[in-house]
């Protein structure tokens, strides 16, 4: 059983009454648009989306709502924006901060649209929404009233669960100061059942400066916002959320999930949603951070991978396992290879097909309603060689490896994959994936007498071949290896060293057949002299 079935079986058991009533389950996730969204956020989006996808397969209705949070205060400046220009806006709600680029509505617009460009090609059943309109429409009025009425109990919950108490005069609300427009600097000091008393404090937080204004105002209809943990719980009630998880940082003992769950149940009288806790997405071994500019954005990584491979990356491990991603190492080649291996299991090309490998391949497809087509695809390493060789035609070499003509669908898939491979080679590939055909024998080639005799004989045999193809070259190499009693390492490593100065590479028979026959024969004879 793949992890998606484990989760969906638990979900169906918990919500069997709602499912029987044919009511859709509400799945939710969110991201605050305080800067470019890092690739780590894609894990939560894809995990929630894939649960919705699997539920649909099982004829269970669901709606996956993804929040683009534009209502939080600006409490940090991304390193890649004009610091001087945006510093005066620190503390304002994000929707009220000017846009980064002309033509955008506000600070968050461009970041939200970029995230959609990264996510939408994966074909997830996702409904995007912004938070600010819900506050303006009064959707949060009831929970704001409940939070203010229950302020004393919320303070106790903070103390009981996390050990971090709030002052006796703290209320779970921040109003938008009518004078300076900031929300991060205001403190509510009283609540009379209709209005709150507040102060925009000059030094309330370290990252913004208040104006000192005091007054009373209605907390409803978009005039205020709940702080993070009470707001998380409030969103569950407002939107009727059934399923929502989060990254493991929220799940430490006494952490935000536990606080929010208790507030939800005791203050808002709403059960905490079904949980999907997941590990971090680590970029080059480090947890991604949007505010520090560490790592790549979701869009940048999405540009490196075909949508189905990106989707596969996010689901192939169960949520409790971390994902380590190094675009400059072997992660991307290995990812393509793993996807192809899973395809072999799905299409029963493997001797012992395993559903745990076949299932992530099927789920990674862009159209879940369409049966995946069994396509022959050139492996990453072979393709990485071809795209670096101007004299080679991609389709011709692919047909040599396949052993017959490509279908039109296979040609389309080949050129799509080649474009991603070439982009990676040109920008991020380590030296071992950069292939340069050698004109002379590389220095330091250490061969024993048996290897020298074998390579000399192989050179003569290849020079005499009547048909120059991957199959015939492979056959001569194999026969020579057996005749001279060499191990695979003893013959293959010298071949790669002689022609590309590497110890490994693409399929050696096919690879040598892409080179000039006489040059191959001459270099083998010369290297064994």
BELMOQUI-V393138 format. One record per pair of residues at least 6 apart in sequence whose C-alpha atoms are under 8 Angstrom apart, sorted by the first residue. I is the first residue (numbers start at 1). J is the second residue. D is the distance in Angstrom with one decimal. If there is no record, write none. Layout:
I|J|D / I|J|D
This chain:
1|355|7.2 / 1|356|6.4 / 2|355|7.4 / 2|356|5.4 / 2|359|6.8 / 2|360|7.9 / 3|318|5.8 / 4|50|7.7 / 4|51|6.5 / 4|54|7.1 / 5|54|7.7 / 7|51|7.8 / 8|51|6.9 / 8|54|7.4 / 8|55|6.6 / 11|274|7.2 / 12|19|7.4 / 18|24|7.6 / 18|25|7.6 / 19|25|7.6 / 19|60|6.6 / 19|61|7.5 / 22|60|7.9 / 22|61|7.1 / 23|61|6.9 / 24|60|7.4 / 24|61|4.5 / 24|62|4.4 / 24|63|6.4 / 25|61|6.3 / 25|62|4.3 / 25|63|6.2 / 25|241|7.6 / 25|242|6.0 / 25|243|7.6 / 26|62|5.7 / 26|63|5.1 / 26|64|6.2 / 26|65|7.3 / 26|239|7.8 / 26|240|6.6 / 26|241|4.9 / 26|242|5.2 / 26|243|6.3 / 27|48|6.9 / 27|52|7.4 / 27|62|7.0 / 27|63|5.9 / 27|64|4.5 / 27|65|6.0 / 27|241|6.0 / 27|242|6.0 / 27|243|4.7 / 27|244|5.9 / 28|48|7.4 / 28|64|5.7 / 28|65|4.8 / 28|66|5.7 / 28|67|7.6 / 28|241|6.5 / 28|243|6.5 / 28|244|5.3 / 29|44|7.2 / 29|45|6.8 / 29|48|7.3 / 29|65|6.7 / 29|66|5.0 / 29|67|6.3 / 29|244|6.3 / 29|245|7.4 / 29|246|7.9 / 30|66|5.3 / 30|67|4.3 / 30|68|6.1 / 30|69|6.8 / 31|37|7.9 / 31|41|7.6 / 31|67|6.3 / 31|68|5.6 / 31|69|5.9 / 32|68|6.1 / 32|69|4.4 / 32|70|6.5 / 32|72|7.1 / 33|68|6.5 / 33|69|5.9 / 33|70|6.2 / 33|94|7.8 / 33|108|5.3 / 33|111|6.2 / 33|112|6.6 / 34|74|6.8 / 34|76|7.7 / 34|77|7.9 / 34|78|7.5 / 34|94|7.3 / 34|107|8.0 / 34|108|6.8 / 34|291|7.7 / 35|77|7.9 / 35|78|5.8 / 35|108|7.5 / 35|111|6.3 / 35|290|6.5 / 35|291|7.0 / 36|111|5.3 / 36|114|7.9 / 36|290|6.5 / 36|297|6.2 / 36|298|7.9 / 37|111|6.8 / 37|115|6.6 / 37|290|6.4 / 37|297|5.6 / 37|298|5.9 / 38|288|6.7 / 38|289|7.0 / 38|290|5.7 / 38|295|7.2 / 38|296|6.0 / 38|297|4.0 / 38|298|4.9 / 39|281|7.8 / 39|288|7.6 / 39|296|6.3 / 39|297|5.1 / 39|298|3.7 / 39|299|7.4 / 39|301|6.6 / 40|280|7.1 / 40|281|4.9 / 40|282|7.3 / 40|288|6.2 / 40|298|7.3 / 41|298|7.5 / 42|119|7.6 / 42|298|6.7 / 42|314|7.5 / 43|281|7.1 / 43|314|5.5 / 43|315|7.9 / 44|245|7.7 / 44|246|6.8 / 44|247|7.5 / 44|278|7.7 / 45|66|7.7 / 46|124|7.4 / 46|311|6.9 / 46|314|6.5 / 46|315|7.3 / 47|314|7.3 / 47|315|6.7 / 47|319|7.7 / 48|64|7.3 / 48|244|7.5 / 48|245|7.9 / 49|64|6.5 / 49|124|5.5 / 49|125|6.2 / 49|126|6.7 / 50|124|7.0 / 50|315|8.0 / 50|363|7.5 / 52|62|6.1 / 52|63|7.2 / 52|64|6.5 / 52|125|6.9 / 53|124|7.1 / 53|125|6.7 / 53|368|7.5 / 55|61|6.9 / 55|62|7.2 / 56|62|7.2 / 63|125|7.7 / 63|126|7.4 / 63|127|7.4 / 64|125|6.5 / 64|126|5.2 / 64|127|6.0 / 65|126|6.1 / 65|127|4.8 / 65|128|6.0 / 65|129|7.0 / 66|126|6.7 / 66|127|6.0 / 66|128|4.9 / 66|129|6.2 / 67|128|6.1 / 67|129|5.1 / 67|130|5.6 / 67|131|6.5 / 68|112|6.6 / 68|128|7.1 / 68|129|6.0 / 68|130|4.9 / 68|131|6.6 / 69|130|5.9 / 69|131|5.3 / 69|132|7.5 / 70|93|7.2 / 70|94|5.2 / 70|95|5.2 / 70|108|6.2 / 70|130|6.6 / 70|131|6.1 / 70|132|6.1 / 71|93|5.3 / 71|94|5.6 / 71|95|6.0 / 71|131|6.3 / 71|132|5.4 / 71|225|7.7 / 72|93|5.3 / 72|94|5.9 / 72|225|7.9 / 73|90|7.5 / 73|91|5.2 / 73|92|5.2 / 73|93|4.1 / 73|94|5.7 / 73|182|7.7 / 73|183|6.1 / 73|184|5.5 / 74|89|7.4 / 74|90|5.2 / 74|91|5.1 / 74|92|5.8 / 74|93|6.0 / 74|94|5.7 / 74|184|7.7 / 75|90|6.0 / 75|91|5.9 / 75|184|7.6 / 75|207|6.0 / 75|208|7.3 / 76|90|7.2 / 76|207|7.1 / 76|291|6.8 / 77|83|6.8 / 77|86|7.5 / 77|87|7.5 / 77|291|6.9 / 78|290|7.3 / 78|291|5.2 / 78|292|6.8 / 78|293|6.8 / 79|291|7.2 / 79|292|6.7 / 79|293|6.3 / 80|293|7.7 / 81|100|7.5 / 89|97|6.2 / 89|182|8.0 / 90|182|7.9 / 90|207|6.9 / 90|208|5.3 / 90|209|7.9 / 91|182|5.1 / 91|183|5.8 / 91|184|4.6 / 91|185|6.3 / 91|207|7.4 / 91|208|5.2 / 91|209|7.5 / 92|176|8.0 / 92|181|6.0 / 92|182|4.0 / 92|183|5.4 / 92|184|6.5 / 93|181|8.0 / 93|182|6.6 / 93|183|6.1 / 93|184|7.7 / 94|106|7.6 / 94|107|6.3 / 94|108|6.6 / 95|106|5.7 / 95|107|6.5 / 95|108|6.7 / 95|132|7.5 / 96|106|6.7 / 96|107|7.6 / 96|181|8.0 / 97|106|5.9 / 97|107|5.3 / 98|105|7.8 / 98|106|5.0 / 98|107|5.3 / 99|105|6.3 / 99|106|4.1 / 99|107|3.9 / 99|108|7.1 / 99|109|7.3 / 99|110|7.9 / 100|106|7.6 / 100|107|5.7 / 100|110|7.6 / 101|110|7.6 / 104|110|6.6 / 114|299|6.4 / 115|298|6.6 / 115|299|6.4 / 117|299|7.0 / 118|298|6.2 / 118|299|4.8 / 118|302|5.5 / 118|303|7.8 / 121|307|5.9 / 121|366|7.5 / 122|307|5.1 / 122|308|6.3 / 122|310|7.8 / 122|311|6.3 / 122|365|7.9 / 122|366|5.5 / 123|366|5.0 / 123|367|6.4 / 124|366|7.8 / 132|222|7.5 / 134|140|7.0 / 135|141|7.7 / 135|220|7.8 / 135|221|5.7 / 135|222|4.6 / 135|225|7.8 / 136|221|4.7 / 136|222|4.2 / 136|223|7.9 / 137|221|6.0 / 137|222|7.5 / 138|220|6.6 / 138|221|4.6 / 138|222|7.0 / 139|221|7.9 / 139|238|6.7 / 140|220|7.7 / 140|221|7.7 / 140|234|7.6 / 140|238|6.7 / 141|219|8.0 / 141|220|5.4 / 141|221|6.7 / 143|234|6.1 / 143|238|7.7 / 143|268|6.7 / 144|173|7.8 / 144|219|7.6 / 144|220|7.5 / 144|226|7.1 / 145|193|7.7 / 146|267|6.6 / 146|268|6.6 / 147|154|7.6 / 147|172|6.5 / 147|230|7.6 / 147|267|6.7 / 147|268|7.7 / 148|171|6.5 / 148|172|6.5 / 148|173|7.6 / 148|191|7.0 / 149|193|7.7 / 150|267|6.3 / 151|170|7.7 / 151|171|5.7 / 151|172|6.4 / 152|168|7.7 / 153|267|7.9 / 154|172|7.8 / 154|263|6.7 / 154|267|7.7 / 155|165|6.4 / 155|166|5.6 / 155|167|7.8 / 155|168|7.7 / 155|170|7.8 / 156|165|7.2 / 157|259|6.8 / 157|262|7.2 / 157|263|7.3 / 158|164|5.9 / 158|165|5.6 / 158|166|7.2 / 158|259|6.5 / 159|165|4.3 / 159|166|7.4 / 161|254|4.9 / 161|255|7.8 / 161|258|7.1 / 161|259|6.2 / 162|253|7.5 / 162|254|4.1 / 162|255|6.4 / 162|259|7.3 / 163|254|7.5 / 169|189|5.9 / 169|190|7.7 / 170|187|7.6 / 170|188|7.0 / 170|189|6.6 / 171|187|7.7 / 171|188|5.8 / 171|189|6.7 / 171|190|7.6 / 172|188|8.0 / 172|226|6.0 / 172|227|6.1 / 172|230|7.1 / 173|187|7.6 / 173|188|6.5 / 173|224|6.7 / 173|225|5.9 / 173|226|4.7 / 173|227|6.0 / 174|183|6.0 / 174|184|7.0 / 174|186|5.7 / 174|187|6.1 / 174|188|6.5 / 174|224|5.5 / 174|225|5.4 / 174|226|6.3 / 174|227|7.0 / 175|183|5.7 / 175|186|6.2 / 175|187|7.6 / 175|188|7.4 / 175|198|7.6 / 175|219|6.7 / 175|223|5.8 / 175|224|3.9 / 175|225|6.3 / 176|182|5.5 / 176|183|4.5 / 176|186|7.3 / 176|223|5.8 / 176|224|5.6 / 177|183|6.2 / 177|186|6.8 / 177|200|6.5 / 177|213|7.5 / 179|211|7.7 / 179|213|7.0 / 180|210|7.7 / 180|211|6.5 / 182|210|7.3 / 183|224|7.6 / 184|205|7.5 / 184|208|7.3 / 185|200|5.5 / 185|201|5.7 / 185|202|7.1 / 185|203|7.7 / 185|204|5.6 / 185|205|6.4 / 185|208|6.7 / 185|209|6.6 / 185|210|5.2 / 186|198|6.6 / 186|199|5.5 / 186|200|4.2 / 186|201|5.9 / 186|204|7.5 / 186|210|7.3 / 187|198|5.5 / 187|199|5.4 / 187|200|6.4 / 187|201|7.0 / 187|204|7.9 / 188|196|6.4 / 188|197|5.7 / 188|198|4.2 / 188|199|6.6 / 189|196|7.3 / 189|197|5.6 / 189|198|5.5 / 189|199|7.6 / 190|196|5.5 / 190|197|5.0 / 190|198|7.2 / 191|197|6.4 / 194|218|6.4 / 195|216|6.3 / 195|217|5.2 / 195|218|4.5 / 195|219|6.4 / 196|216|5.4 / 196|217|5.6 / 196|218|6.3 / 196|219|6.5 / 197|214|7.7 / 197|215|5.8 / 197|216|4.3 / 197|217|6.8 / 198|214|5.8 / 198|215|5.7 / 198|216|6.1 / 199|212|6.5 / 199|213|5.8 / 199|214|4.3 / 199|215|6.7 / 200|210|5.2 / 200|211|5.8 / 200|212|4.9 / 200|213|5.2 / 200|214|6.3 / 201|209|7.4 / 201|210|4.9 / 201|211|6.6 / 201|212|5.1 / 201|213|7.5 / 202|209|5.0 / 202|210|3.9 / 202|211|5.7 / 202|212|5.6 / 203|209|5.8 / 203|210|6.6 / 204|210|7.3 / 225|231|7.8 / 229|256|6.0 / 229|257|7.8 / 229|259|6.7 / 229|260|5.2 / 230|260|6.0 / 230|263|6.5 / 230|264|7.7 / 232|260|6.3 / 233|260|5.0 / 233|261|6.5 / 233|263|6.4 / 233|264|4.8 / 233|268|7.8 / 233|272|7.7 / 234|264|6.8 / 234|268|7.0 / 235|241|7.6 / 236|242|7.7 / 236|264|7.8 / 236|270|7.7 / 236|272|7.5 / 236|273|7.4 / 237|264|7.7 / 237|268|7.1 / 237|270|6.0 / 241|273|6.3 / 242|272|7.8 / 242|273|4.7 / 242|274|6.1 / 243|273|4.9 / 243|274|4.6 / 243|275|6.4 / 243|276|7.7 / 244|273|5.9 / 244|274|6.1 / 244|275|5.7 / 244|276|6.2 / 245|274|7.4 / 245|275|4.8 / 245|276|3.9 / 245|277|5.1 / 245|278|7.5 / 246|275|8.0 / 246|276|6.4 / 246|277|5.2 / 246|278|6.3 / 247|277|5.9 / 247|278|5.0 / 247|279|5.9 / 247|280|6.4 / 248|277|6.0 / 248|278|5.7 / 248|279|5.4 / 248|280|6.9 / 249|255|7.7 / 250|256|5.2 / 250|257|5.4 / 251|257|5.8 / 251|258|7.1 / 251|277|7.5 / 261|271|7.6 / 261|272|5.2 / 262|272|8.0 / 264|270|5.3 / 264|271|6.5 / 264|272|6.3 / 265|271|5.4 / 265|272|6.8 / 276|319|7.7 / 277|319|6.8 / 277|320|7.0 / 278|319|4.4 / 278|320|5.1 / 278|321|7.3 / 278|322|7.9 / 279|319|6.1 / 279|320|5.3 / 279|321|5.7 / 279|322|4.8 / 279|323|7.6 / 280|287|6.6 / 280|322|5.3 / 280|323|6.6 / 281|287|6.5 / 281|288|7.1 / 281|322|5.9 / 281|323|4.8 / 281|324|6.2 / 281|325|7.5 / 282|288|6.1 / 282|322|7.2 / 282|323|5.9 / 282|324|4.8 / 282|325|6.1 / 283|295|6.0 / 283|296|7.9 / 283|324|6.0 / 283|325|5.0 / 283|326|6.0 / 284|295|8.0 / 284|324|6.6 / 284|325|5.7 / 284|326|4.6 / 284|327|7.8 / 285|324|6.1 / 285|325|7.3 / 285|326|7.7 / 288|294|5.8 / 288|295|5.7 / 289|295|7.1 / 290|297|7.9 / 302|310|6.7 / 304|420|6.2 / 304|423|7.3 / 304|424|6.9 / 305|420|6.4 / 306|416|8.0 / 306|417|7.5 / 306|420|7.2 / 307|366|7.5 / 308|364|5.2 / 308|365|5.5 / 308|366|6.1 / 309|335|7.6 / 309|336|7.1 / 309|339|7.2 / 309|364|7.1 / 311|364|5.4 / 312|339|7.3 / 312|360|6.5 / 312|361|6.8 / 312|363|7.7 / 312|364|5.0 / 313|335|7.2 / 314|323|7.9 / 315|360|6.7 / 315|364|7.9 / 316|360|5.6 / 317|323|7.6 / 325|331|6.1 / 326|332|7.8 / 327|428|6.6 / 327|429|7.9 / 328|428|4.9 / 328|429|5.6 / 328|430|6.2 / 329|428|8.0 / 329|429|6.9 / 329|430|6.2 / 333|380|6.0 / 333|381|7.2 / 336|379|7.8 / 336|380|6.5 / 337|379|6.8 / 337|380|6.7 / 339|361|6.6 / 340|377|8.0 / 340|379|7.7 / 341|357|7.9 / 342|357|4.9 / 342|358|5.2 / 342|359|8.0 / 342|360|7.4 / 342|361|5.7 / 343|357|8.0 / 343|358|6.4 / 343|361|5.9 / 344|350|5.5 / 344|353|7.8 / 344|358|7.7 / 345|352|7.7 / 345|353|4.6 / 345|354|6.0 / 345|355|7.4 / 345|357|6.3 / 345|358|5.1 / 346|353|7.1 / 346|354|7.9 / 346|355|7.4 / 346|357|7.4 / 346|358|4.2 / 346|359|7.2 / 346|361|7.1 / 346|362|7.4 / 347|358|8.0 / 347|374|6.8 / 362|368|7.9 / 362|372|7.0 / 365|372|7.1 / 375|409|7.5 / 375|410|5.9 / 376|402|7.2 / 376|406|8.0 / 376|410|6.4 / 377|410|6.9 / 377|413|7.3 / 377|414|6.5 / 378|398|6.4 / 378|401|7.7 / 378|414|6.9 / 380|421|7.2 / 381|433|8.0 / 381|505|7.0 / 381|506|5.7 / 382|505|7.8 / 382|506|4.9 / 382|507|7.1 / 383|418|6.6 / 383|421|7.2 / 384|418|7.8 / 384|421|6.1 / 384|422|6.9 / 384|425|7.2 / 384|433|7.2 / 385|433|7.9 / 385|434|7.9 / 385|435|6.4 / 385|506|7.2 / 386|392|6.4 / 386|393|7.8 / 386|394|6.5 / 386|397|7.8 / 387|394|7.4 / 387|418|7.0 / 387|421|7.8 / 387|422|6.2 / 388|422|7.9 / 388|434|7.9 / 388|435|6.9 / 392|514|7.4 / 395|406|7.8 / 395|411|7.1 / 395|414|7.8 / 398|406|7.8 / 399|405|5.4 / 399|406|6.1 / 400|469|7.9 / 400|470|7.3 / 400|510|7.8 / 401|470|7.7 / 401|510|7.1 / 425|433|7.3 / 425|434|7.2 / 432|502|7.1 / 435|500|6.1 / 436|500|5.7 / 437|499|5.7 / 437|500|5.0 / 438|498|7.1 / 438|499|5.1 / 438|500|5.6 / 438|501|7.1 / 439|499|7.8 / 440|498|7.8 / 440|523|7.2 / 441|498|5.5 / 441|499|7.7 / 441|523|7.1 / 441|526|7.7 / 441|527|6.0 / 442|497|7.1 / 442|498|6.2 / 442|501|6.5 / 445|494|7.5 / 445|497|7.4 / 445|498|7.8 / 447|494|7.9 / 447|528|7.9 / 450|484|6.9 / 451|486|7.6 / 451|490|7.1 / 451|491|7.1 / 451|528|7.9 / 452|527|7.7 / 452|528|4.5 / 452|529|7.3 / 453|528|6.9 / 454|480|6.4 / 454|481|7.4 / 454|484|6.2 / 455|491|8.0 / 455|524|5.8 / 455|525|6.7 / 455|527|7.9 / 455|528|6.1 / 456|524|6.0 / 456|525|4.6 / 456|526|7.9 / 456|527|7.9 / 456|528|5.5 / 456|529|7.7 / 457|480|7.7 / 457|525|7.7 / 458|476|7.0 / 458|477|6.8 / 458|480|6.5 / 458|521|7.7 / 458|524|7.3 / 459|520|7.1 / 459|521|4.2 / 459|522|6.7 / 459|523|7.6 / 459|524|5.0 / 459|525|5.4 / 460|521|6.2 / 460|525|7.4 / 461|476|7.1 / 461|521|8.0 / 462|473|6.8 / 462|476|7.1 / 462|517|7.3 / 462|520|7.7 / 462|521|5.9 / 463|517|6.4 / 463|518|5.9 / 463|520|7.7 / 463|521|5.1 / 463|522|8.0 / 465|472|7.8 / 468|513|6.3 / 468|517|7.1 / 469|509|7.8 / 469|510|6.9 / 469|513|5.4 / 470|509|4.7 / 470|510|3.9 / 470|511|7.3 / 470|512|7.4 / 470|513|5.3 / 471|509|6.6 / 471|510|7.2 / 472|509|7.7 / 473|509|5.0 / 473|510|7.4 / 473|512|7.4 / 473|513|6.7 / 474|508|7.1 / 474|509|4.2 / 474|510|7.3 / 475|509|7.9 / 477|509|7.5 / 481|487|7.1 / 481|488|7.4 / 481|491|6.7 / 492|503|7.9 / 492|504|7.6 / 492|508|7.4 / 493|502|7.6 / 493|503|4.8 / 493|504|6.3 / 494|503|7.3 / 495|508|7.8 / 496|502|5.4 / 496|503|5.5 / 496|504|5.9 / 496|505|6.7 / 496|508|7.7 / 497|503|5.7 / 498|523|7.6 / 498|524|7.7 / 498|527|7.5 / 512|520|7.2
